[in-house]
Amino acid sequence: MLPLQIRQETPADQAAVYALVQEAFAQAEHRDGTEQDLVVALRQSAAFVPQLSLIAEVNGEVAGHILFTEAHVGVSTVLALAPLSVRPALQLQGLGSALILEGHRIAQQLGYGYAVVLGSKTYYPRFGYRPAAQFGITAPNGIPASHLMAIQLRADAAPICGPLFYAKEFGI
């Protein structure tokens, strides 16, 4: 494991995060090329939770970033994990895992009961994500339900059920 520090993103990090997200998604299998612009838009949205925009630093350099923003399932507020970015040269070394786990820890402290992610069916289950349909969550139109997953973050979270509504900045 690399010497790693995880901390909340600050305004001074925004240019480095923009470049990191752009670099991390440049060769990603599933991308649309605007992931870095989505981060900018989400920071300025009502869905933004500053405590859940996290930076991973390695040797004082921004090496990873994760963002959780508010979404809704029916009338319940949940979190949407998107995007997760790690500098390509540092992938497969635990940075993404550390960011996810720290994000979950902070989300629990903030009182969020659930998080959703649209992503790899082989990566996210290792953190406890399961098909969202198992929670009664319906994917938005055009979103493959097979890749929509959710996790219950708190044991005391009330059951949720209904359609998932992302922040409007997602364009979904």
Secondary structure as a PSIPRED ss2 file (coil, helix, strand):
# PSIPRED VFORMAT (PSIPRED V4.0)

   1 M C   1.000  0.000  0.000
   2 L C   1.000  0.000  0.000
   3 P C   1.000  0.000  0.000
   4 L E   0.000  0.000  1.000
   5 Q E   0.000  0.000  1.000
   6 I E   0.000  0.000  1.000
   7 R E   0.000  0.000  1.000
   8 Q E   0.000  0.000  1.000
   9 E C   1.000  0.000  0.000
  10 T C   1.000  0.000  0.000
  11 P H   0.000  1.000  0.000
  12 A H   0.000  1.000  0.000
  13 D H   0.000  1.000  0.000
  14 Q H   0.000  1.000  0.000
  15 A H   0.000  1.000  0.000
  16 A H   0.000  1.000  0.000
  17 V H   0.000  1.000  0.000
  18 Y H   0.000  1.000  0.000
  19 A H   0.000  1.000  0.000
  20 L H   0.000  1.000  0.000
  21 V H   0.000  1.000  0.000
  22 Q H   0.000  1.000  0.000
  23 E H   0.000  1.000  0.000
  24 A H   0.000  1.000  0.000
  25 F H   0.000  1.000  0.000
  26 A C   1.000  0.000  0.000
  27 Q C   1.000  0.000  0.000
  28 A C   1.000  0.000  0.000
  29 E C   1.000  0.000  0.000
  30 H C   1.000  0.000  0.000
  31 R C   1.000  0.000  0.000
  32 D C   1.000  0.000  0.000
  33 G C   1.000  0.000  0.000
  34 T C   1.000  0.000  0.000
  35 E H   0.000  1.000  0.000
  36 Q H   0.000  1.000  0.000
  37 D H   0.000  1.000  0.000
  38 L H   0.000  1.000  0.000
  39 V H   0.000  1.000  0.000
  40 V H   0.000  1.000  0.000
  41 A H   0.000  1.000  0.000
  42 L H   0.000  1.000  0.000
  43 R H   0.000  1.000  0.000
  44 Q C   1.000  0.000  0.000
  45 S C   1.000  0.000  0.000
  46 A C   1.000  0.000  0.000
  47 A C   1.000  0.000  0.000
  48 F E   0.000  0.000  1.000
  49 V E   0.000  0.000  1.000
  50 P E   0.000  0.000  1.000
  51 Q E   0.000  0.000  1.000
  52 L E   0.000  0.000  1.000
  53 S E   0.000  0.000  1.000
  54 L E   0.000  0.000  1.000
  55 I E   0.000  0.000  1.000
  56 A E   0.000  0.000  1.000
  57 E E   0.000  0.000  1.000
  58 V E   0.000  0.000  1.000
  59 N C   1.000  0.000  0.000
  60 G C   1.000  0.000  0.000
  61 E E   0.000  0.000  1.000
  62 V E   0.000  0.000  1.000
  63 A E   0.000  0.000  1.000
  64 G E   0.000  0.000  1.000
  65 H E   0.000  0.000  1.000
  66 I E   0.000  0.000  1.000
  67 L E   0.000  0.000  1.000
  68 F E   0.000  0.000  1.000
  69 T E   0.000  0.000  1.000
  70 E E   0.000  0.000  1.000
  71 A E   0.000  0.000  1.000
  72 H E   0.000  0.000  1.000
  73 V E   0.000  0.000  1.000
  74 G C   1.000  0.000  0.000
  75 V C   1.000  0.000  0.000
  76 S E   0.000  0.000  1.000
  77 T E   0.000  0.000  1.000
  78 V E   0.000  0.000  1.000
  79 L E   0.000  0.000  1.000
  80 A E   0.000  0.000  1.000
  81 L E   0.000  0.000  1.000
  82 A E   0.000  0.000  1.000
  83 P E   0.000  0.000  1.000
  84 L E   0.000  0.000  1.000
  85 S E   0.000  0.000  1.000
  86 V E   0.000  0.000  1.000
  87 R C   1.000  0.000  0.000
  88 P H   0.000  1.000  0.000
  89 A H   0.000  1.000  0.000
  90 L H   0.000  1.000  0.000
  91 Q C   1.000  0.000  0.000
  92 L C   1.000  0.000  0.000
  93 Q C   1.000  0.000  0.000
  94 G C   1.000  0.000  0.000
  95 L H   0.000  1.000  0.000
  96 G H   0.000  1.000  0.000
  97 S H   0.000  1.000  0.000
  98 A H   0.000  1.000  0.000
  99 L H   0.000  1.000  0.000
 100 I H   0.000  1.000  0.000
 101 L H   0.000  1.000  0.000
 102 E H   0.000  1.000  0.000
 103 G H   0.000  1.000  0.000
 104 H H   0.000  1.000  0.000
 105 R H   0.000  1.000  0.000
 106 I H   0.000  1.000  0.000
 107 A H   0.000  1.000  0.000
 108 Q H   0.000  1.000  0.000
 109 Q H   0.000  1.000  0.000
 110 L H   0.000  1.000  0.000
 111 G C   1.000  0.000  0.000
 112 Y C   1.000  0.000  0.000
 113 G C   1.000  0.000  0.000
 114 Y E   0.000  0.000  1.000
 115 A E   0.000  0.000  1.000
 116 V E   0.000  0.000  1.000
 117 V E   0.000  0.000  1.000
 118 L E   0.000  0.000  1.000
 119 G C   1.000  0.000  0.000
 120 S C   1.000  0.000  0.000
 121 K C   1.000  0.000  0.000
 122 T C   1.000  0.000  0.000
 123 Y C   1.000  0.000  0.000
 124 Y H   0.000  1.000  0.000
 125 P H   0.000  1.000  0.000
 126 R H   0.000  1.000  0.000
 127 F H   0.000  1.000  0.000
 128 G C   1.000  0.000  0.000
 129 Y C   1.000  0.000  0.000
 130 R E   0.000  0.000  1.000
 131 P E   0.000  0.000  1.000
 132 A H   0.000  1.000  0.000
 133 A H   0.000  1.000  0.000
 134 Q H   0.000  1.000  0.000
 135 F H   0.000  1.000  0.000
 136 G C   1.000  0.000  0.000
 137 I E   0.000  0.000  1.000
 138 T E   0.000  0.000  1.000
 139 A C   1.000  0.000  0.000
 140 P C   1.000  0.000  0.000
 141 N C   1.000  0.000  0.000
 142 G C   1.000  0.000  0.000
 143 I C   1.000  0.000  0.000
 144 P C   1.000  0.000  0.000
 145 A H   0.000  1.000  0.000
 146 S H   0.000  1.000  0.000
 147 H H   0.000  1.000  0.000
 148 L E   0.000  0.000  1.000
 149 M E   0.000  0.000  1.000
 150 A E   0.000  0.000  1.000
 151 I E   0.000  0.000  1.000
 152 Q E   0.000  0.000  1.000
 153 L C   1.000  0.000  0.000
 154 R C   1.000  0.000  0.000
 155 A C   1.000  0.000  0.000
 156 D C   1.000  0.000  0.000
 157 A C   1.000  0.000  0.000
 158 A C   1.000  0.000  0.000
 159 P C   1.000  0.000  0.000
 160 I C   1.000  0.000  0.000
 161 C C   1.000  0.000  0.000
 162 G E   0.000  0.000  1.000
 163 P E   0.000  0.000  1.000
 164 L E   0.000  0.000  1.000
 165 F E   0.000  0.000  1.000
 166 Y C   1.000  0.000  0.000
 167 A C   1.000  0.000  0.000
 168 K H   0.000  1.000  0.000
 169 E H   0.000  1.000  0.000
 170 F H   0.000  1.000  0.000
 171 G C   1.000  0.000  0.000
 172 I C   1.000  0.000  0.000
